[in-house]
Amino acid sequence: MSVHLNHTIMPARDRDATAAFLVEILGLEQAPEFGPFRVVSLGNDVSIDVVQAGDDLPSQHYAFLVGEEEFDQIWGRIKERGLTYWADPFHQRSGQINTNDGGRGLYWSDPNGHNLEIITVPYGG
């Protein structure tokens, strides 16, 4: 059997608001409650399990591989909400996207300061 990522846990200051933010921006199904988590299901049978945490959260990075059409839709929702986005993970190139590896990518922050990314081509092409 090969190894596949099944889920990861995302700490949040407000579990429900964070799950709703991800669902809205990424265009996903509503996140059901499972124990202490809101389970945000992604298209490849992987989930982000959002859990309530304290105020002092370390910033984490979450990258999502999306198709060209999904990229345009997500980018549109980011712009509609007036969210700042960057072409790079260090947030130096504001209001730009990148074309790394022949695809498109951008970064933005969630309400907890986590660094979110969408790309249309995996790193390394």
DSSP file with accessible surface (Angstrom, degrees, kcal/mol):
  #  RESIDUE AA STRUCTURE BP1 BP2  ACC     N-H-->O    O-->H-N    N-H-->O    O-->H-N    TCO  KAPPA ALPHA  PHI   PSI    X-CA   Y-CA   Z-CA
    1    1 A M              0   0  227      0, 0.0     2,-0.1     0, 0.0     0, 0.0   0.000 360.0 360.0 360.0 135.5    0.0    0.0    0.0
    2    2 A S        -     0   0   74      1,-0.1     2,-0.5     0, 0.0     0, 0.0  -0.385 360.0-105.2 -80.8 166.1    1.3    3.5   -0.8
    3    3 A V        +     0   0  144     -2,-0.1     2,-0.4     2,-0.0    -1,-0.1  -0.808  39.5 177.9 -98.1 130.1    1.2    6.3    1.7
    4    4 A H        -     0   0  142     -2,-0.5     2,-0.3     0, 0.0     0, 0.0  -0.984  34.3-113.0-129.4 142.4   -1.4    9.0    1.4
    5    5 A L        -     0   0  117     -2,-0.4     3,-0.1     1,-0.2    -2,-0.0  -0.589  32.4-180.0 -70.5 129.8   -2.1   12.0    3.6
    6    6 A N        -     0   0  104      1,-0.4    41,-1.7    -2,-0.3     2,-0.3   0.816  57.7 -24.2 -99.3 -46.1   -5.5   11.5    5.1
    7    7 A H  E     -a   47   0A  86     39,-0.2    -1,-0.4    34,-0.0     2,-0.3  -0.985  47.8-154.3-160.4 162.7   -6.0   14.6    7.3
    8    8 A T  E     -a   48   0A  51     39,-1.7    41,-3.2    -2,-0.3     2,-0.5  -0.959  24.2-120.7-138.3 156.4   -4.2   17.3    9.1
    9    9 A I  E     -a   49   0A  73     -2,-0.3    41,-0.2    39,-0.2    39,-0.0  -0.872  19.1-162.7-103.8 129.5   -5.2   19.5   12.0
   10   10 A M  E     -a   50   0A   0     39,-2.0    41,-2.3    -2,-0.5     2,-0.2  -0.949  14.5-141.2-109.6 115.8   -5.4   23.2   11.7
   11   11 A P  E     -a   51   0A  20      0, 0.0     2,-0.3     0, 0.0    41,-0.2  -0.517  26.1-176.4 -74.5 144.3   -5.5   25.1   15.0
   12   12 A A  E     -a   52   0A   0     39,-2.1    41,-3.1    -2,-0.2     3,-0.3  -0.990  39.3-139.6-142.7 149.2   -7.9   28.2   15.0
   13   13 A R  S    S+     0   0   95     -2,-0.3     2,-0.4     1,-0.3    -1,-0.1   0.816 110.3  23.2 -71.4 -33.6   -8.9   31.0   17.3
   14   14 A D  S  > S-     0   0   83      1,-0.1     4,-2.6    37,-0.1    -1,-0.3  -0.870  74.2-167.1-135.8  99.4  -12.5   30.5   16.1
   15   15 A R  H  > S+     0   0   28     -2,-0.4     4,-2.4    -3,-0.3     5,-0.2   0.905  86.6  44.8 -53.9 -49.8  -13.0   26.9   14.8
   16   16 A D  H  > S+     0   0   70      1,-0.2     4,-2.4     2,-0.2    -1,-0.2   0.917 114.6  47.2 -68.1 -42.3  -16.4   27.6   13.1
   17   17 A A  H  > S+     0   0   48      2,-0.2     4,-2.3     1,-0.2    -1,-0.2   0.894 113.1  50.0 -66.0 -38.7  -15.4   30.9   11.5
   18   18 A T  H  X S+     0   0    1     -4,-2.6     4,-2.4     2,-0.2    -2,-0.2   0.933 111.7  47.1 -66.4 -44.9  -12.1   29.4   10.2
   19   19 A A  H  X S+     0   0    2     -4,-2.4     4,-2.6    -5,-0.2     5,-0.2   0.929 113.0  49.6 -61.8 -43.0  -13.9   26.4    8.7
   20   20 A A  H  X S+     0   0   50     -4,-2.4     4,-2.6    -5,-0.2     5,-0.2   0.895 109.3  52.8 -63.4 -39.0  -16.5   28.7    7.1
   21   21 A F  H  X S+     0   0   12     -4,-2.3     4,-2.7     2,-0.2     5,-0.3   0.946 111.7  45.1 -60.2 -49.0  -13.7   30.9    5.7
   22   22 A L  H  X S+     0   0    0     -4,-2.4     4,-2.5     1,-0.2     5,-0.2   0.931 113.6  49.5 -61.9 -46.1  -12.0   27.9    4.1
   23   23 A V  H  X>S+     0   0    5     -4,-2.6     5,-2.1    -5,-0.2     4,-1.1   0.926 115.2  44.1 -60.1 -45.0  -15.3   26.5    2.7
   24   24 A E  H  <5S+     0   0   89     -4,-2.6     3,-0.3    -5,-0.2    -2,-0.2   0.962 117.5  41.8 -67.3 -51.9  -16.3   29.8    1.2
   25   25 A I  H  <5S+     0   0    0     -4,-2.7    52,-0.2     1,-0.2    -2,-0.2   0.911 121.4  40.9 -64.8 -42.7  -12.9   30.8   -0.3
   26   26 A L  H  <5S-     0   0   18     -4,-2.5    -1,-0.2    -5,-0.3    -2,-0.2   0.591 107.5-122.8 -84.5 -10.0  -12.1   27.4   -1.7
   27   27 A G  T  <5 +     0   0   51     -4,-1.1    -3,-0.2    -3,-0.3     2,-0.2   0.914  58.9 148.7  72.3  44.1  -15.7   26.7   -2.8
   28   28 A L      < -     0   0   45     -5,-2.1    -1,-0.2    -6,-0.2     3,-0.1  -0.538  52.0 -84.4-107.3 171.7  -16.1   23.5   -0.8
   29   29 A E        -     0   0  165     12,-0.3    12,-0.3    -2,-0.2    -1,-0.1  -0.346  63.2 -78.9 -69.2 154.3  -19.0   21.7    0.9
   30   30 A Q        -     0   0  154      1,-0.1    11,-0.2    10,-0.1    -1,-0.1  -0.171  48.7-114.5 -53.2 148.1  -20.0   22.8    4.4
   31   31 A A        -     0   0    8    -15,-0.1     9,-0.2    -3,-0.1    -1,-0.1  -0.778  29.5-146.5 -93.8 109.7  -17.7   21.4    7.2
   32   32 A P        -     0   0   75      0, 0.0     7,-2.7     0, 0.0     2,-0.3  -0.306  20.8-106.8 -71.9 160.2  -19.5   19.0    9.5
   33   33 A E  E     +B   38   0A 115      5,-0.2     2,-0.3     3,-0.0     5,-0.2  -0.683  35.7 176.9 -85.8 135.2  -18.7   18.8   13.2
   34   34 A F  E >   -B   37   0A 148      3,-2.6     3,-2.2    -2,-0.3     0, 0.0  -0.864  62.6 -56.9-140.1 102.8  -16.8   15.7   14.3
   35   35 A G  T 3  S-     0   0   58     -2,-0.3    -1,-0.2     1,-0.3     0, 0.0  -0.379 122.9 -14.5  59.7-128.8  -15.9   15.7   18.0
   36   36 A P  T 3  S+     0   0   77      0, 0.0    16,-0.7     0, 0.0    -1,-0.3   0.442 125.5  85.2 -83.7   4.7  -13.9   18.8   18.6
   37   37 A F  E <   -BC  34  51A  41     -3,-2.2    -3,-2.6    14,-0.1     2,-0.5  -0.689  64.9-145.3-109.4 156.9  -13.3   19.4   14.9
   38   38 A R  E     -BC  33  50A  64     12,-1.9    12,-2.9    -2,-0.3     2,-0.8  -0.991  32.9-142.2-107.9 122.5  -14.9   21.0   11.9
   39   39 A V  E     - C   0  49A  22     -7,-2.7     2,-0.8    -2,-0.5    10,-0.2  -0.792  13.7-165.5 -98.0 108.8  -13.9   18.7    9.0
   40   40 A V  E     - C   0  48A   1      8,-2.9     8,-2.5    -2,-0.8     2,-0.4  -0.840  16.6-150.2 -93.1 108.8  -13.2   20.6    5.8
   41   41 A S  E     - C   0  47A  69     -2,-0.8   -12,-0.3   -12,-0.3     6,-0.2  -0.697   7.7-156.8 -88.5 130.6  -13.1   17.9    3.1
   42   42 A L    >   -     0   0   34      4,-3.1     3,-1.1    -2,-0.4     4,-0.3  -0.550  32.2-101.3 -98.6 168.8  -10.9   18.4    0.0
   43   43 A G  T 3  S+     0   0   84      1,-0.3     4,-0.1    -2,-0.2    -1,-0.0   0.589 113.8  58.3 -70.5 -10.7  -11.4   16.8   -3.4
   44   44 A N  T 3  S-     0   0  110      2,-0.2    -1,-0.3     0, 0.0     3,-0.1  -0.033 121.7 -93.7-112.8  33.6   -8.8   14.1   -2.9
   45   45 A D  S <  S+     0   0  149     -3,-1.1     2,-0.4     1,-0.3    -2,-0.1   0.775  90.7 122.5  61.8  28.6  -10.2   12.4    0.2
   46   46 A V        -     0   0   18     -4,-0.3    -4,-3.1   -39,-0.0     2,-0.3  -0.906  44.0-160.4-113.3 146.5   -8.0   14.5    2.5
   47   47 A S  E     -aC   7  41A  16    -41,-1.7   -39,-1.7    -2,-0.4     2,-0.6  -0.942  19.5-141.0-128.8 153.6   -9.4   16.7    5.2
   48   48 A I  E     -aC   8  40A   4     -8,-2.5    -8,-2.9    -2,-0.3     2,-0.9  -0.971  22.0-153.7-105.6 116.4   -8.4   19.7    7.2
   49   49 A D  E     -aC   9  39A  14    -41,-3.2   -39,-2.0    -2,-0.6     2,-0.4  -0.837   9.1-152.9 -97.0 105.0   -9.7   19.2   10.7
   50   50 A V  E     -aC  10  38A   0    -12,-2.9   -12,-1.9    -2,-0.9     2,-0.4  -0.670  15.9-173.7 -84.2 126.8  -10.1   22.6   12.2
   51   51 A V  E     -aC  11  37A  32    -41,-2.3   -39,-2.1    -2,-0.4     2,-0.2  -0.936  29.6-108.3-124.3 144.0   -9.9   22.6   16.0
   52   52 A Q  E     +a   12   0A 107    -16,-0.7     2,-0.2    -2,-0.4   -39,-0.2  -0.509  48.6 167.1 -66.8 131.4  -10.4   25.4   18.6
   53   53 A A        -     0   0   33    -41,-3.1   -38,-0.1    -2,-0.2     4,-0.1  -0.786  35.5 -79.2-135.2-178.4   -7.1   26.5   20.0
   54   54 A G        -     0   0   52     -2,-0.2    -1,-0.2     2,-0.2     3,-0.0   0.017  47.9 -95.7 -74.4-174.2   -5.8   29.4   22.1
   55   55 A D  S    S+     0   0  131      1,-0.2     2,-1.2   -42,-0.1   -42,-0.1   0.770 107.8  74.7 -76.0 -27.1   -4.9   32.9   21.0
   56   56 A D        +     0   0  157    -43,-0.0    -2,-0.2     2,-0.0    -1,-0.2  -0.717  66.6 167.9 -93.6  91.5   -1.2   32.2   20.5
   57   57 A L        -     0   0   20     -2,-1.2     2,-0.2    55,-0.1   -44,-0.0  -0.882  34.3-128.2-108.6 134.6   -1.1   30.2   17.3
   58   58 A P        -     0   0   86      0, 0.0     2,-0.3     0, 0.0    56,-0.0  -0.560  35.7-109.6 -73.3 141.2    2.0   29.3   15.3
   59   59 A S        -     0   0   83     -2,-0.2     2,-0.3    55,-0.1    55,-0.2  -0.567  41.0-170.9 -71.9 131.4    1.6   30.2   11.6
   60   60 A Q        -     0   0   66     -2,-0.3    55,-2.7     2,-0.0     2,-0.4  -0.794  17.3-125.4-118.9 166.1    1.3   27.2    9.5
   61   61 A H  E     -d  115   0B  92     -2,-0.3     2,-0.4    53,-0.2    55,-0.2  -0.943  21.6-178.7-117.2 132.2    1.4   26.7    5.7
   62   62 A Y  E     -d  116   0B  17     53,-2.1    55,-2.1    -2,-0.4     2,-0.4  -0.991   7.6-166.2-130.5 122.3   -1.3   24.9    3.7
   63   63 A A  E     -d  117   0B  53     -2,-0.4     2,-0.5    53,-0.2    55,-0.2  -0.915   2.3-160.4-113.2 138.2   -1.0   24.5   -0.1
   64   64 A F  E     -d  118   0B  18     53,-2.8    55,-2.2    -2,-0.4     2,-0.6  -0.968  10.9-144.9-121.7 124.8   -3.9   23.5   -2.3
   65   65 A L  E     +d  119   0B 108     -2,-0.5     2,-0.3    53,-0.2    55,-0.2  -0.787  34.0 170.4 -86.4 121.9   -3.4   22.1   -5.9
   66   66 A V        -     0   0   25     53,-2.9     2,-0.1    -2,-0.6    52,-0.0  -0.883  33.1-105.8-131.2 162.2   -6.3   23.3   -8.0
   67   67 A G     >  -     0   0   31     -2,-0.3     4,-2.7     1,-0.1     5,-0.2  -0.316  41.2-100.5 -79.2 170.2   -7.3   23.4  -11.6
   68   68 A E  H  > S+     0   0   95      1,-0.2     4,-2.2     2,-0.2     5,-0.2   0.909 123.5  48.6 -59.2 -43.4   -7.2   26.5  -13.8
   69   69 A E  H  > S+     0   0  129      1,-0.2     4,-2.1     2,-0.2    -1,-0.2   0.928 112.6  47.7 -65.1 -43.6  -10.9   27.1  -13.4
   70   70 A E  H  > S+     0   0   89      2,-0.2     4,-3.1     1,-0.2     5,-0.3   0.890 108.4  56.2 -64.5 -37.8  -10.8   26.6   -9.7
   71   71 A F  H  X S+     0   0    0     -4,-2.7     4,-3.0     1,-0.2     5,-0.3   0.950 108.5  46.8 -57.5 -49.8   -7.8   29.0   -9.5
   72   72 A D  H  X S+     0   0   83     -4,-2.2     4,-2.2     1,-0.2    -1,-0.2   0.900 113.9  48.2 -60.5 -40.7   -9.8   31.7  -11.2
   73   73 A Q  H  X S+     0   0   84     -4,-2.1     4,-2.1     2,-0.2    -2,-0.2   0.935 114.8  44.1 -66.2 -46.1  -12.8   31.1   -8.9
   74   74 A I  H  X S+     0   0    3     -4,-3.1     4,-2.5     2,-0.2    -2,-0.2   0.936 113.7  50.4 -65.0 -46.0  -10.8   31.2   -5.7
   75   75 A W  H  X S+     0   0   47     -4,-3.0     4,-2.6    -5,-0.3    -1,-0.2   0.912 109.5  52.9 -58.1 -40.6   -8.8   34.2   -6.8
   76   76 A G  H  X S+     0   0   20     -4,-2.2     4,-2.9    -5,-0.3    -1,-0.2   0.917 109.2  47.7 -61.4 -43.3  -12.1   35.9   -7.6
   77   77 A R  H  X S+     0   0   53     -4,-2.1     4,-1.8     2,-0.2    -1,-0.2   0.876 110.3  52.8 -67.3 -35.9  -13.4   35.2   -4.2
   78   78 A I  H  <>S+     0   0    0     -4,-2.5     5,-2.3     2,-0.2     4,-0.3   0.947 113.5  43.3 -62.0 -45.9  -10.2   36.5   -2.6
   79   79 A K  H ><5S+     0   0  102     -4,-2.6     3,-1.4     1,-0.2    -2,-0.2   0.909 110.2  55.7 -67.9 -40.9  -10.5   39.7   -4.6
   80   80 A E  H 3<5S+     0   0  164     -4,-2.9    -1,-0.2     1,-0.3    -2,-0.2   0.857 108.8  48.2 -58.9 -37.3  -14.2   40.1   -3.9
   81   81 A R  T 3<5S-     0   0  107     -4,-1.8    -1,-0.3    -5,-0.2    -2,-0.2   0.489 113.1-120.8 -81.0  -4.9  -13.5   39.9   -0.1
   82   82 A G  T < 5 +     0   0   61     -3,-1.4     2,-0.2    -4,-0.3    -3,-0.2   0.770  54.5 163.1  71.0  26.1  -10.7   42.5   -0.5
   83   83 A L      < -     0   0   47     -5,-2.3     2,-0.3    -6,-0.2    -1,-0.2  -0.545  40.5-118.4 -79.0 142.0   -8.1   40.1    0.9
   84   84 A T        -     0   0   78     -2,-0.2    25,-0.5    25,-0.1     2,-0.3  -0.583  36.4-175.6 -75.0 138.9   -4.5   40.9    0.4
   85   85 A Y  E     -E  108   0B  35     -2,-0.3    10,-3.2    23,-0.1    11,-0.4  -0.935   7.9-157.4-135.6 160.1   -2.7   38.2   -1.7
   86   86 A W  E     -EF 107  94B  38     21,-2.4    21,-2.7    -2,-0.3     8,-0.2  -0.936  25.0-134.7-135.8 159.6    0.9   37.7   -2.7
   87   87 A A  S    S+     0   0    2      6,-1.7     7,-0.1    -2,-0.3    10,-0.1   0.554  91.3  48.0 -88.1  -8.3    3.0   36.0   -5.4
   88   88 A D  S >  S-     0   0   20      5,-0.1     3,-1.5    19,-0.1    19,-0.1  -0.923  82.4-119.1-137.7 156.4    5.5   34.6   -2.8
   89   89 A P  T 3  S+     0   0   53      0, 0.0    -1,-0.1     0, 0.0    19,-0.0   0.672 111.7  57.8 -70.1 -15.2    5.4   32.9    0.5
   90   90 A F  T 3  S-     0   0  159      3,-0.0    -3,-0.0     0, 0.0     0, 0.0   0.328 108.8-122.1 -97.6   6.3    7.3   35.7    2.3
   91   91 A H  S <  S+     0   0   58     -3,-1.5     3,-0.2     2,-0.1    -6,-0.0   0.872  72.7 127.5  58.2  46.1    4.6   38.2    1.3
   92   92 A Q        +     0   0  151      1,-0.2     2,-0.8     2,-0.0    -1,-0.1   0.719  62.5  56.9 -98.1 -28.2    6.9   40.6   -0.6
   93   93 A R  S >  S-     0   0  103     -5,-0.1    -6,-1.7     3,-0.1     3,-1.1  -0.657  77.7-168.8-111.3  75.7    5.0   40.8   -3.9
   94   94 A S  B 3   +F   86   0B  73     -2,-0.8    -8,-0.3     1,-0.2     3,-0.1  -0.320  66.7  14.8 -68.0 142.3    1.6   42.0   -2.9
   95   95 A G  T 3  S+     0   0   42    -10,-3.2     2,-0.3     1,-0.2    -1,-0.2   0.622 106.7 103.6  72.5  14.3   -1.3   42.0   -5.4
   96   96 A Q    <   -     0   0   94     -3,-1.1     2,-0.3   -11,-0.4    -1,-0.2  -0.847  56.9-146.7-123.7 160.4    0.6   39.7   -7.8
   97   97 A I        -     0   0   37     -2,-0.3     2,-0.2     9,-0.1   -10,-0.2  -0.797  20.4-126.3-115.4 164.8    0.4   36.0   -8.7
   98   98 A N  B     -G  105   0B   4      7,-2.9     7,-1.7    -2,-0.3   -10,-0.0  -0.709   6.1-153.0-107.1 165.1    3.3   33.8   -9.7
   99   99 A T    >   +     0   0  104     -2,-0.2     3,-1.4     5,-0.2     5,-0.2  -0.201  35.4 163.6-125.7  39.8    3.8   31.6  -12.7
  100  100 A N  G >   +     0   0   76      1,-0.3     3,-2.1     2,-0.2    21,-0.1  -0.291  67.5   3.1 -62.1 141.4    6.2   29.1  -11.1
  101  101 A D  G 3  S-     0   0   74      1,-0.3    -1,-0.3    23,-0.0     3,-0.1   0.730 130.9 -62.9  56.7  23.9    6.7   25.8  -13.0
  102  102 A G  G <  S+     0   0   74     -3,-1.4    -1,-0.3     1,-0.3    -2,-0.2   0.564 119.3  88.1  82.1   6.6    4.5   26.9  -15.8
  103  103 A G  S <  S-     0   0    4     -3,-2.1     2,-0.3    18,-0.1    -1,-0.3  -0.350  77.9 -99.7-115.0-160.8    1.4   27.2  -13.7
  104  104 A R        +     0   0   48     -5,-0.2    16,-1.8    -2,-0.1    17,-0.3  -0.956  37.5 169.6-126.1 149.7   -0.2   29.9  -11.5
  105  105 A G  E     +GH  98 119B   0     -7,-1.7    -7,-2.9    -2,-0.3     2,-0.3  -0.991   8.4 176.6-154.6 156.2    0.0   30.4   -7.8
  106  106 A L  E     - H   0 118B   0     12,-1.8    12,-2.2    -2,-0.3     2,-0.3  -0.978  16.2-140.5-156.5 162.4   -0.8   32.9   -5.0
  107  107 A Y  E     +EH  86 117B   8    -21,-2.7   -21,-2.4    -2,-0.3     2,-0.3  -0.925  21.2 165.3-123.9 147.9   -0.7   33.1   -1.2
  108  108 A W  E     -EH  85 116B   0      8,-2.2     8,-3.2    -2,-0.3     2,-0.4  -0.956  31.7-110.5-153.2 167.1   -3.1   34.7    1.3
  109  109 A S  E     - H   0 115B  40    -25,-0.5     6,-0.2    -2,-0.3   -25,-0.1  -0.811  19.1-140.4-104.8 145.0   -3.7   34.6    5.0
  110  110 A D    >   -     0   0    7      4,-1.9     3,-2.1    -2,-0.4   -92,-0.1  -0.370  44.9 -87.4 -87.8 176.9   -6.5   33.0    6.9
  111  111 A P  T 3  S+     0   0   76      0, 0.0    -1,-0.1     0, 0.0   -93,-0.0   0.682 129.2  52.6 -61.8 -15.0   -8.0   34.8   10.0
  112  112 A N  T 3  S-     0   0    7      2,-0.1   -55,-0.1  -101,-0.1     3,-0.1   0.394 120.9-103.7 -97.9  -2.2   -5.5   33.0   12.2
  113  113 A G    <   +     0   0   36     -3,-2.1     2,-0.1     1,-0.3   -54,-0.0   0.545  68.4 152.1  89.2   6.5   -2.4   34.1   10.2
  114  114 A H        -     0   0    0    -55,-0.2    -4,-1.9     1,-0.1     2,-0.8  -0.483  49.4-121.2 -69.0 143.0   -1.9   30.7    8.5
  115  115 A N  E     -dH  61 109B  19    -55,-2.7   -53,-2.1    -6,-0.2     2,-0.3  -0.773  33.2-168.1 -90.1 107.5   -0.2   31.1    5.1
  116  116 A L  E     -dH  62 108B   0     -8,-3.2    -8,-2.2    -2,-0.8     2,-0.4  -0.726   4.3-172.6 -99.3 149.1   -2.6   29.6    2.5
  117  117 A E  E     -dH  63 107B   0    -55,-2.1   -53,-2.8    -2,-0.3     2,-0.4  -0.998  14.6-163.1-142.3 140.8   -1.5   28.9   -1.1
  118  118 A I  E     +dH  64 106B   0    -12,-2.2   -12,-1.8    -2,-0.4     2,-0.3  -0.985  16.0 175.3-120.1 140.1   -3.2   27.8   -4.3
  119  119 A I  E     -dH  65 105B  16    -55,-2.2   -53,-2.9    -2,-0.4   -14,-0.2  -0.976  27.0-156.0-137.8 151.1   -1.1   26.4   -7.2
  120  120 A T  S    S+     0   0   20    -16,-1.8   -52,-0.1    -2,-0.3   -15,-0.1   0.570  86.3  40.2-102.1 -13.1   -2.2   24.9  -10.6
  121  121 A V  S    S-     0   0   37    -17,-0.3    -1,-0.2   -21,-0.1   -18,-0.1  -0.999  90.1-113.9-134.8 131.6    1.0   22.9  -11.2
  122  122 A P    >   -     0   0   68      0, 0.0     3,-1.8     0, 0.0    -2,-0.1  -0.253  49.0 -83.4 -60.8 153.5    2.9   21.0   -8.5
  123  123 A Y  T 3  S+     0   0  122      1,-0.3   -22,-0.0     2,-0.2    -4,-0.0  -0.299 120.2  33.0 -57.2 138.9    6.3   22.2   -7.6
  124  124 A G  T 3         0   0   74      1,-0.2    -1,-0.3    -3,-0.1   -23,-0.0   0.432 360.0 360.0  89.9  -0.1    8.9   20.9  -10.0
  125  125 A G    <         0   0   71     -3,-1.8    -1,-0.2    -4,-0.1    -2,-0.2   0.638 360.0 360.0  77.1 360.0    6.4   20.9  -12.8
